[in-house]
C-alpha cells in the first residue's frame, strides 16, 4: 500500500513540475523582468533568482541570510523580489507601505527590506512606516504616495502569476526553468545557480 501511495505522490509531483515549467515558459517576462519588482545584486547578472515573499513569513525571515550571503559572494547574480502578501491584512498593509517606499527611495529599498523582514513581531502598516521613517522617509510622504499610486493592481498580478505557477506558500523561488518551493537553503540555491551557468538548467 505504501509503495502505491509513494508512486502516486511521485506521479503527482512530476505532473506539478511539468505544469510549473510550462507556466514559467509562458510567463517569462512577468517573472523575470516586471517593472514592478525590485532587483538586487547585479542588474545585468548572468543568472536571475526570483523570490516570492511575504513580510510576515517566518521561513522568509530565516531565508533572508541566504539571499544576503549569495549577493555578497556572487557578484554576477541578479535577485528579484516579488511581493506576495498572503498572510492576512497586516501583510497586505505592510506591502503597500513597501511599494510606496520603493517608489520614493529606490536606493534604500534593500535596507528597508532587510529591516522590516528581520524585525521582531508582526509586520504591519505601522511597523513598515516606522522602518521607512528610520530610513529618512516620513509617514506623510509614504501615505501620500500610497494614496497616489496604490499597489492593488501589482499585488493582483502577482497573485495571478503565483496561481499559474502553482505557488501557494512563501518563500518560493524561480530559477531558470524550475520552481523551487520553500526555504531550501543557501547550498541548494547556489548549486542551482552554478548549474544554470554550466548547462542552462538547474539540474544538469
GIGIZI-V847615 format. One line per field, one symbol per residue. phi: phi as a letter, one per 40 degrees, with the letter a starting at -180 (. if undefined). A space follows every 10 residues. Layout:
phi->???
This chain:
phi->.ccccccccc cccccccccc ccccccbdcc ccbcccccbb gccbdcbbbb bcabcbcccc cccdcccccc cccbcbbbbb bbcbcbbhdc cdcccccdcc cdccadcbcd ccdccccccc gccadccccc cdccbgbcdd ccccccccbc cdccccccdc cccccgcbab cbbbbfcbcb cgccgcdccc cccccdccbg bcbc
